[in-house]
Amino acid sequence: MGMAKEHFVLVHGEGHGAWCWFKLRWLLEGSGYRVTCIDLAGGGVDPTDPNTVRSFKQYDKPLMDLISTLPEGEKVILVGHGAGGLSVIHAMHEFVDRISQAFFVAATMLPFGLQTDEDKKDGLPTLPENEIELTFGAAADDPPTTVALRLEFQRDRLSQQSPEEESVLASMLMRPWPAAAISTASFEGDDERLNRVKRIFIKAERDHMLNPEQQDSMIKKWPPSEVLVIDTDHSPFFSAPEQLFNLIAKSL
């Protein structure tokens, strides 16, 4: 299999950053894999103000830049979490021959992104107004530029089964996410072309952010090569990192 030659690129979801993958990165690197964790625009330690991110193309530019500069002939394995699944799909459209596999960890898996209201119903969290903080960084009549989960709701939504210290860490590092930009994620292309990439969906059974019914709907509408189930919250990289690692490693 040539473990040392496998290159994983881990793509965070809304509000997170490269930091959320630290346990999985350690496990993968300890087994000889190469790992790159990226910050999308306005995420993690990326210096961009998320309120200035107005398009999905802008939001996703760090991933596109990374793949476009890979050495000739090198392929990567993408792992997306939450809305990071949209970034994975975008990369599949743009660089289908540079991607050997794509893992969706409780992630948005829609072949053409968020083109319809039904797509948004399936692929985006539905969060009550009392649980979120909105920022209107554009004109007053425009949609909110960013959304953030209120501190008191973060653990229940994201990591209710995770060690409490991981939830505390996440609360210190999470940032508002550019919801308006993410909502513009819409891609044109051929799903048969996308099917050249092996897709594995890892369903989180106790997910309070992208609930199991939403995950099932996406799986049914665009069946992946394989569906794996993990009995965790939305953040298995915190609550069950060894199990997540084993699922990924066994699917290579």
Salt bridges, closest charged atoms under 4 A:
GLU29 OE2 - ARG25 NE 3.01
ASP60 OD2 - HIS90 ND1 2.66
ASP65 OD2 - LYS61 NZ 2.71
GLU74 OE2 - HIS7 ND1 2.77
GLU74 OE2 - ARG34 NH1 3.24
ASP97 OD1 - ARG196 NH2 2.41
GLU118 OE2 - LYS221 NZ 2.38
ASP122 OD2 - LYS221 NZ 2.56
GLU131 OE1 - ARG157 NE 2.72
GLU133 OE2 - ARG150 NH1 3.33
ASP156 OD1 - HIS208 ND1 3.41
GLU166 OE2 - LYS23 NZ 2.61
GLU205 OE1 - LYS203 NZ 3.34
ASP207 OD2 - HIS234 ND1 2.63
ASP216 OD1 - LYS203 NZ 2.85
ASP231 OD1 - ARG206 NE 2.81
